[in-house]
Amino acid sequence: MDRGVPRLAARDPRRGAVLSLVEAAARLRDRLAPHVRELPGIPVVLDPVDYAWDPHRQYLERYGGLGARALWLGMNPGPWGMAQTGVPFGAVNRVRGFLGITGEVRQPELVHPRRPIQGFACERVEVSGDRLWGTVEAVCKRPEVFFAEHLILNYCPLVWQAESGANLTPDKLPREVVGPVLEACDAHLVEVLQILRPTIVIGVGAWAERRARLACKPHLPGIRVARLLHPSPASPAANRGWAEAATETLRTLSHPLPPGW
């Protein structure tokens, strides 16, 4: 399903940005490969940019070169979202329906029995992704309207799962586990910002905002950093109305918004 997304001609200067984003994602994937292994108390570590490379690459190729001046930055994949589809905040219903992306999702070597990797056959709904992309769809109607000004990526592509199958976010992991990963993700974020040259980075949640500030300050101090409420169902504020809260924040950022927002 094409969804009317503009294709970049071979000589379109934006094509260079797309190719650079894809190459940067592949480098991060390869750099993080040694960290995708069983750890004490963390039996499963996943990298959906590896086993779901096909839809992840499609996302970057379709939407990474449409001129975004604002980069939305998430933390890391959720078990029923990007972990299944390879797309940031990638609830299956929104990735297939709104973004028009499907593709091969290979079976990773380590899989928790309570968190199977089913790819686009997964019937569980990632609430955060459903809220985020559902709001974008309701406001913008067509993906290219949103991506002409905005692009959504995750700071870290890795998923860590406990013995119980619970998702372990990077802010809760010990330094000896997450330190080298953060170093690689910081370098990748700086590379992405140098490719896109956005005017603002919007951290989706406090932790993502903090990582953006730490990465930008020494390398790209001219880029503004702001925060958007995370759409997680664990957030009481998000449960009271994430779309309304996000809209209020976005309207205060003095940044061009898609029509209708």
N, C-alpha and C positions, 0 to 999 in steps of 0.2 A: 504494500500500500504506500503510495508516494505522498499523499496528503498535500500535493502541490508545493512541496518544499523546493526552493530554487536550487538547481544544480550549478556548481561553479565551473565555468569554462576552463579549458586547459591553461589559457593565458590570463585568467582573472587573477589580479594580484592577491586577492584574499585566499586563493588556493595555497599559496605558500604558507600562510598561517595555519591552515588545516593540516598540511603535511607536517609542519613543525610540531603541532599539538599531538598528532599521532605518534611521531617519533619520540617525543618526550614521554608520552605514556608508556611506550614500549621500553624505554630506558629505565623508567621507574619500576615497571614490572620485573625487569631482569635484575635490577639492583636489590629488590626486595625478595627475590626468589629464595635466598638462603634463610630467610626468616619465616618461610612458610613450612613449618615443621612442628611436631609435637613438643610441648614444653611442660615442665613440672606444673601440674595443676591446670594446664591449658592444653587439653588433648587435641584440639582442632584449631588450626590457623588456616585461613582461606584467603586467596587473592582472586576475586572475580574478574579483575582486569586480565588475568591469565586464562582461566577456564571459560570465561564469557567474553573473550577478546573480540569475537565477531560483532555482537551488538554494541559493545563499548566503542569499537572503532567506527561503526555506523553512526553512533551518536556524535562523535567528534567530527566526522566527515560531513554529516548533514547540517549540523548546527554550530560548529566551532568557528566558521568563517563568515558569519553573516553580519559582523560589525559590532559585536557586543562591547559596550563601554562600562558595564558593571558586571563584576564576577561575584556570583553567590557561592559561598564556600561552606559545604557541609563538613561533618566530622569524619565519619567512616560508614561503611555500608551497614544496613539493617538486614536481619536474616531473611525477611520475606520481600525485600526490595532489591537493592543493588546486588546482594548476594545471589539472587536468582537471575537477574537480567543483565548485570554489568553496567547499568545506567544509574547515575546518581539519583537517590531518592526513588529508585526505579520500581514502583508498584507495577505489577504485571499488567493490570488493566489499563493504566495510564500510558505505559511505554508502548504497548501494542496499539491501543486505541487512539490516543492523542498524538504521540510522537511518531507513530507509524513504523516502529522498529520491532523486528523479530530477528532471530538468528540462532546459530549453533551455540549451545551451552554444554561444554564437555563435563564429564563427571570428575571432580577433583579426587586426589588420592585419599585425603582425610575428610571424612564426612561424619558428623554426629548423627546418630540414629533418630534423635528428636528434631533435627534440623536438616532434613533431606534437601539436596539440591535438585530441584525438578525443572529449573529453567522456566520457560514460558508455559509449562503445564502446571505450575504451582497455582493452587486455588486460594491460598492464604492472601489476605490483603495487607500490605504494609501501610499502616495508618498514616505515618508521617509523609510518605510519598504520595498517598492518595490525597491527603489534604493539600500538599504543596502543588502538585501538578494539576489537581482538580481545580484549585483556585486560579492557576495560570490559564487553564482551559476556559473556565467560566468568564474570565476577564478578556482574554486575548482572542479566543475562538480558534485561531490558527497558530501553529507553533512559530512560524517565521515572524509573526508580529512580535512575539516575546523575544525571540533570539536576535532580532535586529538591534536590541539594546542590552540584552542580558544573556549570561551563560551560567549554568549551574554545574559545579564540579565538587568532588569531595577532596578534602585535604589529604586523607589517607585511604588507600583502597583495601586495606587488610581487615579481616574479620577474625576476632578471637572469641572462642567459645569455651565455657567452663565445663567441668565434668557433668553438670546438670543440663548442659545445652544452653544456658543463659548467655546472652551477649555480653562480652566484656569490652567496654569502651576504652580507648587509649588513655583517657585521663585517669582511669582507675588502675592502670597496669604499673608494675614496678619499673623503675628507671632502667634496670639492667635488661629488661625485655623490650621496652619501647624506645629507649634512647637512640639506638642506631636507626630505627624506623623513622623517628621524628627528624633526624638529620637528613635522611634521604628525601622525606616529604617536604621539608623546608626548601631544599635545593630545587625540587621539582616545582614547587609553587613559585619560586622566584623565576624559574625558566618560563613557566606559563604566563606570568605577568609581563615578562619581557617580550613574549610573543604577541600577546593580546593588547598590551598597553592600555588597560582600562583606566578610568579616572577614579574608580571606587571599588573596594572589595567589601562585600557584605557577608560577615560571618553569620551563618545560621546557627545561633546559639552562642553562649559566652566562650566556650572553649575554642571553637573555630575562629571567633573574632580574635582571641588572644594569640593563636598561632599565626594568624595573618599579620597582626601587629609585630610579632617577633621576627617574622620573615621580612616584612617590608622595611622596618626601621633602618637596618644597616645598608640595605641594598636599593630600595626604591622608596625613599622617604616622602616623595611627592604624591604617592597614592593614598587617597583617603580610605580609612577603615571604619566601618560601622557595624552594627549588630541588628539582626532580625530575630524575633522570637522563634525558637525551634518548634516545629509542628508536632512534636512527640506527644503521644497520649499520656506520657508520664508527667506532662506539664499541665497543672491546673489552669494556668492562663491560656494555654493553647486549646484546652478543652472547652473553655468558655467562649471561644470564637477566634480561631487562628486567622482566618481570612480577614476579619475586621481589624485585628491587631496588626497584621502584616501590612495591610493597606494604609493604616494610620502612620506606621513607621516609614514606609516607602515615600509617602507624600511629604515627609519632613526632610528628605535627603537632598533636595534641590538637584535631582538627577532626572533626565528625561524618562518618563514612564510610558509604557504602551498605552494606546488609546483605550479609555474606559477605566483605567486604574485610578 
